[in-house]
Amino acid sequence: MAPVLARSEPRRLDVPRIGVHVPLSRLGLNADGTVQVPPVDRPEQAGWYAHGYTPGERGASVILGHVDGGGREGVFHELGRMRRGDAISVTRADGSVATFVVRSVEQVPKNRFPSQRVYGPLDHAGLRLVTCGGGFDRRTGHYTSNVIVYARLT
């Protein structure tokens, strides 16, 4: 049986391959029902989607961050460099550390975002790291794709 941990909110994210070592904020939903993201003027921040699973629980825990913002690189600027087998650690409120291994990385057009695969139920403890990617559409002021890292608790 796959390992799982009791519910405990995440406090810190460490992704050695891309030099990410940051505290995590809580994210919810916007008024229109879309998932909140960290403030774009603070691109160094990452946040955990608090209406979902905590890292280590059975299910998909989702952490979001910007690729850039305010003319600066964001916390997930190098997320597309992640590879299968890379380690990700999340320090939790109970003092435990949930360690995940990357299973896959994909870039998908925003209009084909795989919501079910990112937020849907799982039979194991999973982690998703999500940021923007692809080309930048100057007309809309947004990137055209998302980069998504899929990881599993070890």
Stockholm file with secondary structure:
# STOCKHOLM 1.0

chainA/1-154         MAPVLARSEPRRLDVPRIGVHVPLSRLGLNADGTVQVPPVDRPEQAGWYAHGYTPGERGASVILGHVDGGGREGVFHELGRMRRGDAISVTRADGSVATFVVRSVEQVPKNRFPSQRVYGPLDHAGLRLVTCGGGFDRRTGHYTSNVIVYARLT
#=GR chainA/1-154 SS CCCCCCCCCEEEEEEGGGTEEEEEEEECBCTTSCBCCCCTTCTTCEEEETTSCCTTSSEEEEEEECSEETTEECTTTTGGGCCTTCEEEEEETTSCEEEEEEEEEEEEEGGGCCHHHHHSCCSSEEEEEEEEEEEEETTTTEEEEEEEEEEEEC
#=GC SS_cons         CCCCCCCCCEEEEEEGGGTEEEEEEEECBCTTSCBCCCCTTCTTCEEEETTSCCTTSSEEEEEEECSEETTEECTTTTGGGCCTTCEEEEEETTSCEEEEEEEEEEEEEGGGCCHHHHHSCCSSEEEEEEEEEEEEETTTTEEEEEEEEEEEEC
//
